[in-house]
Amino acid sequence: MRKLKLIWDFKGPDAATTAEHHNIHLKEYITAKQLPLNITGCEVLNDMHAIAYMVVEEVDMKPIRDALKPHRGQVYNDQ
């Protein structure tokens, strides 16, 4: 089954802090919805841009996308 990485972008001087906080809410959503995957995280891309992300199974993507409204997505490569 293909996995997709849903991504939320945060920009500005507080981007890293905001991404870390958003990641907490993504983990809470996974727990509340009892999703099969528990892969989330955040990455600082530079001092003004950070992302939070959640990895989901492709079959679960549409309702999660509609509920959480990520900014973008890509195929997840877990290697």
Secondary structure, 3 states (H helix, E strand, C coil): CCEEEEEEEEECCCHHHHHHHHHHHHHHHHHHHCCCCCEEEEEEEECCEEEEEEEEEHHHHHHHHHHHCCCEEEECCCC
